[in-house]
Every structure is written in structure tokens, then in C-alpha cells.
Amino acid sequence: MRVAARIAELPPYLFARIDELKAEARAKGADLIELGIGDPDLPTPAHVVAALEKAARDPRHHQYPSYVGMEAFRRAAAAFYGRRFGVSLDAAREVVALIGSKEGIAHFPMAVVDPGDLVLVPDPGYPVYETWTRFVGGEVHKMPLRRDRGFLPDLAAIPTDVARRARVLWINYPNNPTAALATEAFYGDVVAFARAHDIIVASDLAYSEIYFGEPPRSFLETPGAMDVGIEFHSLSKTYNMTGWRVGWAAGNAMLVGALGKVKTHTDSGCFEAIQLAGVAALEGPQDVVADLRATYRARRDVLCGGLREVGFDIVEPKAAFYTLVACPAGLSSLDFTARLLAEAHVVATPATGFGAAGEGFVRLTLCAPEVRLVEAVRRMAKVAAAFR
Ligand code: MLT
């Protein structure tokens, strides 16, 4: 017996490996401060849980759901796009429900990438963009995201022969792991680039509702974007629903339809009770989201202010709930992550886990109570002191 080469050669999923390291440290009795994975620590709003309970008791929801999502869910997603971004979507043709946006992001290359096609992927970037491109036989061209460019890729630096072969361009703003935002002008350039080279734009918008200034834009707001693009959205971060696995993709009808077709051959849709809870989240009171933003803002001030005070160079997040911390001189991302775990019992993510261009940074999340962030700063100050 043997497993497929694609699996044998695949490194462990970043957060699965970090889970192992955490388990080892905990087994030795360490009081870990978990700032590794971007998994909200706060509960799902009560009215959303209540909607799930009600729907789960109704036998009408116990059978196979629709492959592409309930009409009520897709309408709620389309209405959200209308309210929030001024984007008008046909819920029947331009929205497909997902079992979490990660599921759709993984399956999308199956719909649009042929063996040998090139896919343009941000570096650092969410690992799934690259992994599934390779799973379907595609090749990856990395677009470095540099701090001095506001972590936006330099489209003009993409060689013409690469652009000519490229089928898909992935973008992700608010960005994971850099917490950067895209500008309207950048999105305009993306549409022009996609049109010039006949490239599909896949935009990952999982963090759009977590922001500290102007609300982030959707790529689909850009004139011409619906002709070239699809956007992946999630309820995970907006409503503390990472465990529920529910999201959607929206955009160009041909792209949405192709992804829906992959799904009909792959899964049997998302449990209807979860979709109806999603409807309750999208259509219920939105003060829960405003409160969440206020919580993350206070946490950001504690963590970023504290780390700066004790001498760290940090990238202040504009949105999402991450902050990049520059490694002290002489330490790689992996070394710094290991020292934070061993000496401060703080779980960080090496930004190199998102690609080689993440070297020089670790990523911390804001997914822990303020009191733990204060404690993390206190412990990390000792690590910083060793480098003064
Ligand atoms: C992260 O920590 O990067 C995210 O939680 C990953 C995800 O959303 O799947």
C-alpha cells in the first residue's frame, strides 16, 4: 500500500503542526497564550444559536440539502452584498453556498485550472490557494507582498510570459496574514490586468467585517469585476462561527456555476439548520458585529501598543485580527516562533508558514481576552530584552 505522491510530498498543514507543538508544551504543564490560529474566542451570538436549535428540531431539514444552497440562504447572502457593498447579485445564478469558505477556495481550482495552467498566488498567502492548485496539476507563480508596497502585489512585475499563461489570480484583502487593505485603485488595476490577460480573479473576503477605520471594499464593487471575478465569503469571522462551516461564493455566473458543478460531484451541501442560522446571522441585529469590532480594537491597542513599548517593530493592523511582529535581528520566523513558545509560552504563527516572503515576521492574533494579551506582552518583553 502507498499514499499518493501529492500527499506524501505535502508538508503538514501549518495549523495541524502548530497544534502538535502546543500539545507537547501543554503536556509539560505550560500555560500557553494561544495567539496562533485565527479562531475567534468569543461565542456565536445567542440568536444565531437559537435559530440553529429551532431548525434542527424540524424534520424538514433532516434530509439532503440543495447542493448549491437553500434559496433563503443565497438570498440573504445577496442582500448582504447589496446592503454592504452596493453590489447587486442574482441569488439563483451568482451565489453558491459553501461548507465554509475554505471548502470553496479548495474546490475552485478544480473548476477552472487545467494541468499545466499557472495560478498567481500571494506570498505570504493562505496555504490552500497553492495546495489545491497543485492538487489539480496547476503550477504556481508567487507574487511577493512587501511591507514597503503596503502588502499589495506588484502586478507590473509579473513577467509577460507568466501573465499570458496564468488562469487565476488570487487576492485577499483584508489580508491574512498581513492585515493590510486593498485600495480602490489597486482593485481597478486588477480588473485591467485580468482583462488584458484573460485571467480569472478569485478574491477571498473572509475578513471584510473586522476593521478599524473605513469599511473594506469588496472586489466585486469594482467596475468590470463581475465579468472576471468570484469572491469567497465566510460567516466564521464576522459572527464567531468558525466551527459551523458555512460561507458562500458570489460573482460571475459562469464561475459560480462551475464551482457549483464541482460541488454536486463532491459533497451534498451544508446542513439546512446551519444555513438558516446563517440567515439569522446576516438578517438579525448587527450590533453584535459592531461590538466585536470594538472588542478587537481594544485588544489591538493593548497588544500593538504594548509590543511597541517593549521594543518590537509591529505592523499595525488596518483590518482583520492579526498583527505581524518583525523578528529581532538574527532570528528567522521559525526561530522566533520557537523562542516565543519556549520562553514566553506564547503561541505565534511563523509568517513563513504562509510563504517564503513571510520571512522576518511572526503573526499574532487578537483572539484572546485583553488580560491574556497584557500577559503576552509582559512575557514577550523578556524575549525582547535578550536582543537589546
Ligand atoms: C488562520 O489562522 O490563518 C485562519 O484561521 C485560517 C482559516 O481561516 O482557515
Residues whose N, C-alpha, C, O or C-beta is under 5 A from the ligand:
A	BS01	MLT	G36 I37 G38 D39
